[in-house]
Amino acid sequence: MQKMILIAGPCVIESKDLVFKVAKELESFRDDERIDFYFKSSFDKANRTSINSFRGPGIDDGLKVLESVKKEFNMQILTDIHENSQAEIAANVADVLQIPAFLCRQTDLLVSAARTRAKINIKKGQFLNPYDIKYSVKKVLQTRGIEEEGKEVAWKNGVFVAERGSSFGYGNLVVDMRSLVIMREFAPVVFDATHSVQMPGAAGGSSGGKSEFVEPLARAATGVGVDGFFFETHINPCDALCDGLNMLDIKRLKKCVESIFRIQDSLNDLY
């Protein structure tokens, strides 16, 4: 039986101290035999709403922090890349390279990531038909010399996709649970529960969010069926420099993950 993918960590590297505090709190996930755990944080958030928003320490200093997490806590690392030139450098530290939602169709970025030894997590764009993310998956697989298709092929070759909601008018996202079923035909699906409750641009020069809906949506995705979950988390989301309004604090995250396992156990008993 495949382990559940769990990706968690602060949105962006605010400081080494903060990242280490979060990683320490997430050790129980690393040690859980049911979970394939990845610590996530970004060295650069290149798609912030405002030019004045905090973006992170940059690739050199950021990767040093993530490498320290990897060594100190024995954790697998996931981080995003935004430019082709970042792929090989980031893959020296990261076990998974994440393709941001707005860049999910960028062929050169996908090809550059595919040429590394890292796994690839492609976030489905808010604008994208869920059927069409299969072409992004194929770009990665074919770059790696794989012509076969299907979820098991993608899983074996370290490619998965993330659902993070679709644009619904201005400043709002909705999750179409049908997309989880559709995308699982050709790749393992990770449900990005915290970005799915974002409200893009709704906070006046930054994104808003409603974190009270994170747990209900995660439970719903569990019922539909997914292969993993993505949660941004923080010691104190109110003080976060990025995505604080949609992040979970550590205690809520731990309770949410346990509720996911309870639902999965119930479904196994039913079916």
C-alpha positions, 0 to 999 in steps of 0.5 A: 500500500502506498504511503500518503504524501504529506507536504508541510512547512512555512510558505517562505523561509523567514529565518533559519530560526523560524524554519527550525522551530517548524521542522521540530514540530513536524518531526512526528510526521517524518516518523509516521510509517503511514506518511511520505513526508516532505518539508516545504518552504520557498527560498523566493516567492516570485509571484507576490502581489506587490513589489514591496512584499517579502519574497524570501532570502533568495536561492543561495541563502535559502538553499543553505537553510533547507540543506540544514533542515535536511541534515538536522532533521533528516527530512526530505525537502520540497521547494519551488523554482520559478526560472529554468536556471534554478532547477539544477541548483535547487535539485542539489538540495531538494528532493522535490522541485515544485512548479508554481501554479501560474507556471504549470504550462511553461515548457522550458521550466518543466523540461529543466526540472525533468532533467534533474534527479528530483521528483516534480510536483506540478501545481495545477493553475487556477486557470487550467482545465484539470484534463489539461494538466496531463500535458504538463505531466507528459512534458516531464515524462517524455523529457525523461524518455518515458512515453507511457502514460497513467497514474502508476507510470507517473508515480513510479517516475516521481511526478505528481500534481497538486489541486489548489482551486480554480478562479471564481470571479475576482479574489476567490477560489473554489475547489471542483472535487471532480478535478481530483478524480479526473487528474488521478487518471494520469498522476498521483494527486496532492490536495493543496488545502491551504492555497485552496482557501486563498483569496487572491489580491483580496487583502489590498496588495496581498492575498487574503484567505479563510483558514477556517475552511482548510480542514473541511476541504481536506476532509472532503478531498479525503472522501473523494480520494487523493494521494496526498496533502499539502499544508502550509503551516507556521508557529503563529500564522498571524505573524507570518510574512506570507500567506498567513491568512490561509495557513494553519498553526501546527496544532490545527495541522496535527488534528487535521491529519489525524482526522484524514486518517480516521476518514481513510480508515472508515472508507477502508471499512466500507469498501 
